[in-house]
Amino acid sequence: MNICLYGASSPALDCVYFDAAEEFGRLLAQHGHTLVYGGGAQGVMGAASRGAADAGGKIIGIAPSFLNVDGILFDRCTEFILTDTMAERKAAMIAHADAFVMAPGGFGTFEEFFEVLTLKQLGRHNPAIAILNTNGFYDKLQEFVLSAVEQRFIRSACLSIYALCPTPADTLTYLEQYDPAVLDVRHLKNI
């Protein structure tokens, strides 16, 4: 399975986030999966790719060519795809992935994740989507989503289109056990 990971590129984070991302990358590789990600050498993304590489895993890095400067991109990817724009990068990441994980990150991570989640809500695809909730990073986001459900901005059934997972092992287990036939996404959004 090709698993796309979205996550922070910043190197200035608490090591708990790097440790969890590296463990996820290592587990992913040990289970024979391929990491698809934004190609970065730093931050949560870089930690996941180091974990996968150290475990002998396959890694597909995808980044816009303007980021192809010294030290920005991970040099141990088994395949690297350079795009012209960030929009092309996102589309290529989606096209190369069978499942998606949002690790701790910032605006870029949120934007990528919510596009994939919205596509699932609209019935455009039906992959496993997980949130790696390291150190409770996404607890407040989950509270916000539950508030939106309570106020009827989001249907409660939409809570089933992703899983909030506390550990890398739980995240990988969810992805591996996901059965798209169990979830009918056709009726989650009125358009």
C-alpha positions in Angstrom: 0.0 0.0 0.0 1.2 3.5 -0.8 0.7 5.6 2.3 0.8 9.4 2.0 1.9 11.3 5.0 1.3 15.0 5.5 3.3 16.7 8.3 5.4 19.6 9.4 8.6 20.6 7.7 9.9 22.7 10.6 13.0 21.4 12.4 12.2 23.5 15.5 9.7 21.1 17.2 9.7 19.0 20.3 11.5 15.7 19.7 8.3 13.7 20.7 6.9 14.6 17.2 10.0 13.6 15.4 10.3 10.3 17.3 6.7 9.4 16.5 7.0 10.2 12.8 10.2 8.2 12.6 8.6 5.3 14.3 5.6 5.5 11.8 8.0 5.6 8.8 9.9 2.6 10.2 6.7 0.6 10.9 5.3 1.4 7.5 8.5 0.1 5.8 8.6 -3.0 8.0 5.1 -3.9 6.9 6.0 -3.6 3.3 4.3 -0.3 2.5 5.6 2.7 0.5 5.8 6.2 2.0 4.5 8.9 -0.3 5.2 12.4 1.0 6.3 16.0 0.3 10.0 15.1 -0.1 11.3 17.2 2.8 14.5 16.3 4.7 13.5 18.2 7.9 10.7 18.2 10.4 8.1 15.6 10.8 8.3 14.8 7.1 12.0 14.2 7.3 11.7 12.1 10.4 9.2 9.8 8.7 11.3 9.4 5.7 14.4 8.6 7.7 12.5 6.0 9.6 11.3 4.4 6.3 14.8 4.6 4.7 16.5 3.1 7.7 14.1 0.2 7.6 14.8 -0.4 3.9 11.4 1.0 2.8 10.4 2.5 -0.5 9.9 6.2 -0.5 8.3 8.4 -3.1 9.1 12.1 -2.6 7.0 14.7 -4.4 7.9 18.4 -4.4 7.8 21.5 -6.6 11.1 22.1 -8.3 11.6 25.5 -6.6 12.2 23.5 -3.3 15.1 21.6 -5.0 17.9 23.4 -3.2 20.6 22.1 -0.9 19.3 20.5 2.3 15.6 21.0 1.7 14.7 17.7 0.0 15.5 14.2 1.3 18.3 12.6 -0.7 17.4 8.9 0.1 14.1 8.7 -1.6 13.8 5.7 -4.0 11.8 7.8 -6.4 11.5 11.6 -6.6 8.9 13.5 -8.6 9.4 17.2 -9.2 6.4 19.3 -10.1 6.0 22.9 -11.3 3.6 24.0 -8.6 2.3 23.2 -5.2 -1.1 22.4 -6.7 0.5 19.8 -9.0 2.4 18.4 -6.0 -0.8 17.8 -4.1 -2.5 16.2 -7.1 0.5 13.9 -7.6 0.6 12.9 -3.9 -3.1 12.0 -4.1 -2.7 10.1 -7.3 0.2 8.0 -5.9 -1.5 7.2 -2.6 -3.8 4.5 -1.4 -4.2 5.9 2.1 -3.5 9.1 3.9 -2.1 10.2 7.3 -2.0 13.7 8.8 0.9 13.9 11.3 1.4 17.0 13.4 1.9 20.1 11.2 0.8 23.6 10.3 -1.2 25.3 7.6 0.2 23.3 4.7 -0.5 20.0 6.5 -4.1 21.1 7.3 -4.8 22.3 3.8 -3.5 19.0 2.2 -5.4 16.9 4.7 -8.7 18.7 4.4 -8.7 18.5 0.7 -8.3 14.7 0.9 -11.0 14.5 3.6 -13.4 16.7 1.5 -12.8 14.5 -1.6 -13.9 11.5 0.5 -16.9 13.3 1.9 -17.9 14.2 -1.7 -17.6 10.6 -2.7 -14.7 11.2 -5.1 -12.6 8.5 -3.4 -12.8 6.2 -0.4 -9.3 5.6 1.1 -8.3 5.1 4.7 -7.6 8.5 6.3 -6.0 8.7 9.7 -4.8 11.4 12.0 -1.6 10.6 13.9 -2.5 12.4 17.2 1.0 12.5 18.7 1.0 14.0 22.2 -2.6 15.0 21.8 -1.6 17.5 19.1 -5.0 17.3 17.3 -7.3 17.1 20.4 -8.4 20.7 20.0 -9.1 20.2 16.3 -11.3 17.2 17.1 -13.1 19.3 19.7 -13.7 21.9 17.0 -15.0 19.3 14.5 -17.3 17.9 17.2 -18.6 21.4 17.8 -19.3 21.8 14.1 -21.2 18.5 14.1 -23.2 19.7 17.2 -24.1 22.9 15.3 -25.0 20.9 12.2 -22.2 22.3 9.9 -20.9 18.8 9.5 -23.0 15.6 9.5 -22.3 13.3 12.3 -21.8 10.4 9.8 -18.7 12.3 8.6 -16.9 11.4 11.8 -16.6 7.9 10.3 -14.5 9.0 7.3 -11.3 9.4 9.3 -9.8 8.0 12.5 -8.0 9.8 15.3 -5.1 7.6 16.3 -2.9 8.1 19.4 0.2 6.2 18.3 2.1 5.2 15.1 1.2 1.5 15.6 -2.5 2.4 16.0 -2.4 4.5 12.9 -0.9 1.8 10.8 -3.3 -0.8 12.2 -6.2 1.4 11.2 -4.9 1.8 7.7 -4.2 -1.9 7.2 -7.6 -3.0 8.5 -9.7 -0.3 6.7 -12.3 -1.8 4.5 -13.8 0.7 2.0 -16.8 -1.5 1.4 -18.0 -1.0 4.9 -18.3 2.8 4.5 -20.8 4.2 2.0 -19.6 7.8 1.4 -22.2 8.6 -1.2 -24.6 10.2 1.2 -22.3 12.3 3.4 -22.8 15.6 1.5 -25.8 17.2 -0.1 -24.7 18.9 -3.3 
